[in-house]
Amino acid sequence: MLTREDVLVARDRVSETARHTPLERSYSLSAMTGADVHLKYETVQRTGSFKIRGATNRIATLTDEQQAAGVVAASAGNHAQGVALAATRMGVDSTIVMPERAPVAKVKATRSYGGDVVLHGRDYDAAAERAHEIAEAEGRTYVPAFDDERVMAGQGTLGLEIATDCPDVDTVVVSVGGGGLIAGVATALKAWNDDVRVIGVQAEGAASLPQSLEAGEIVEREAVETIADGIATRKVGELPFEVIQNRVDEVVTVPDSAIAVAVTTLLERTKTLVEGGGAVPVAALLEGAFEYEADETIVPVLSGGNIDLNVLTTVIMRGLIETGRYLRIRTVLEDRPGALEELVEVISRERGNIYAIEHDRASRDIAMDDTVVDLDIETRGPDHVESLLDALEDSGYEVEVLV
C-alpha cells in the first residue's frame, strides 16, 4: 500500500513544477459555520488544479524508451492539463482523450499546454477505454488519472503542505472522483498525525464510494450526472479504494444544488472561482453533511478552479435560486389595461426587483380574455421570497413558482 515515504519522494520530483499553494483562514466561512475554516487554494496551482502533482510524479519515473514513445491519458479536464504540461516540460509527446462533453475551457487549455486532444465518449470511463486502445496501438505509456501509486503519491504532496501550514488541523475535507487525491492526502496526513480526520465528499449524481465501502468491494454506477464534471467517474480506482478503506474516516455526498451554493458562496464571500468538483468539500461543510465541533479546525481542499464559463452561468443562477436571491413565478391576469401595472405595484411594494416579464395570450390553458405572465424577480433571501409570495396571494393572485 502507498506509504508516506512514497509521498516524500514525490515531493522532491514535483517541487520544480507544482507550486506550494496557499492555505488561509476564511473568516466568512468560519463565521457561517462556527468552525475554524482554513481553505487550501489548489485553484492557484499550475494548470488550475492539483492534478499537475500526480502527473508530474508519474511522468518523471518513465524510462528513456517510454519517454520517446510518448504518453496517453484520459481525463474530464484537469488531469488532461496536468499531463499535457508535465509531458511538455519533460519533452514528452502527449495524447489526451477527453469526454465529448468536456468543458471547452479545459479542452482549449489542454491543447495550449501541448497535448494532442481526442474527444471520445460520454464520460471519463468511455474516454479511458479509448485511451487504452491508443496506448496499445501506438506503444504509448498510459498515465492513469488516479489508479496508480505514483500518481497517488504526487497528489499526496498536497497533504504534506497542509501538515506544514496548518499543524493544528483537526479535519481535512477532500473531493472524491476516482480517489487518487484523497488516497494520497490521507496517506500523508495519517502518517504525520493519525488523529487528523479525513473526510471524502462525492456529488450525489456520481457517488459510488459509499456503496462500495458498504459492500466491501468497488461498485460501479451505470451513469453519472453532476455539475461537478471533474469528479464525474462511475467508480473509484482499485488502488485508491484500498487506501480509502484503511485511512479515510468518513465519506459523505452532496446534491448539485448544494454544490452550486458552495460555488456562489466562495465566489461572493472569498472572491475565489472554484469548479464544481473543487467546491464539494465546502458544500459538505455548509450542508452539515458531517458532524464537527465548534471551533474545530477544518481544511476544505479547493482542488480546482477550471470551470467552463457556460457552466458557471448556470451554476451561479442555480446558487442564487437555492439561496432565495432569484425567483421566477407565473400567474394569470385579466387581459385588460392596468392589470399588469397592479401586479407590478404589489411586487414593487415588497421591494422585489423585476428582471424580465413575458406575456403569453395564446396559451390553451387560460380563458380567451386572460394572459399568462412570467416574471423573473431579484429577491433578498428565503424570508423575502416568502413575504413576496404571501403579499401576492393576499392580493388575490394565484402564483406558480417556476424556479
Secondary structure, DSSP 4 states (H G I P E B T S, - for coil): ---HHHHHHHHHHHTTTS----EEE-HHHHHHHSSEEEEEEGGGSGGGBTHHHHHHHHHHT--HHHHHH-EEEE-SSHHHHHHHHHHHHTT--EEEEE-TT--HHHHHHHHHTT-EEEE-SSSHHHHHHHHHHHHHHHTPEE--SSSSHHHHHHHHHHHHHHHHH-TT--EEEEE-SSSHHHHHHHHHHHHH-TTSEEEEEEEGGG--HHHHHHHTS----S----S-GGG--SS--HHHHHHHHHH--EEEEE-HHHHHHHHHHHHHHS-----HHHHHHHHHHHHT-S---TT-EEEEEE-B----HHHHHHHHHHHHHHTTSEEEEEEEEESSTTHHHHHHHHHHHTT-EEEEEEEES--TTS-TTEEEEEEEEE-SSHHHHHHHHHHHHHTT---EE--
